Amino acid sequence: MEPSPAVLSAPPCRRRAVGSRVGYGFITWLLAEQPDLLDTALERGPAAVTLSFGDPGPFAARIRDAGVPLGCQVSGAAEARRALDAGVDGLSRRAARVAATASATARR
């Protein structure tokens, strides 16, 4: 489940390493329902953003324009091509079992 706006807007935790940054990961179809979460994350200057379970196209330009590397989880060749066409910087392969579990959870 994606972090709530309250979590994203909370003050950053203290970090031991000066200047360390974090990345944000979003379930893409949920992000489409709450696109302001991406703006909030990008305002924080993340090290990277990763999108999973959906088309990265609608969000890729905003992430690239912010100068943030974009990764995408994919389940196969068709999703990999779509992600590369959207201009992602890196891909990771999602296990079939994870995809099936997420899909079943979404239908609940």
C-alpha positions, 0 to 999 in steps of 0.5 A, spaced: 500 500 500 502 506 498 504 511 503 498 516 505 499 524 504 500 525 511 506 520 511 509 523 505 508 530 508 511 528 515 518 531 516 524 527 514 527 522 519 534 524 522 539 520 518 546 518 520 549 519 513 549 527 511 546 528 505 543 521 504 536 521 500 531 515 499 527 513 493 520 512 492 516 506 489 509 507 487 504 502 485 502 505 478 495 504 478 494 507 485 498 513 483 493 514 477 488 515 483 492 520 487 497 523 482 499 528 487 503 523 491 508 523 486 508 531 486 510 530 493 515 525 492 518 529 487 519 535 491 523 531 496 528 530 491 528 523 491 534 518 489 530 515 484 522 513 483 520 506 481 513 504 478 510 498 478 504 494 476 502 499 470 503 504 465 509 508 467 507 513 461 503 518 464 508 519 469 515 518 466 516 525 463 514 529 470 519 524 473 525 525 468 523 533 468 525 533 475 532 530 474 530 523 478 532 516 475 526 512 473 525 505 474 520 500 473 518 493 475 516 489 469 513 482 468 515 480 461 517 483 454 511 487 453 511 491 459 519 492 458 518 494 451 512 499 454 517 502 460 523 503 455 518 506 450 516 511 456 524 512 457 525 509 464 532 508 466 532 501 469 528 495 469 527 490 474 523 483 473 517 482 477 516 474 479 510 471 476 507 469 483 508 477 486 504 479 480 498 474 481 498 476 488 498 483 487 492 482 482 488 478 486 489 483 492 487 489 487 480 485 486 478 484 493 
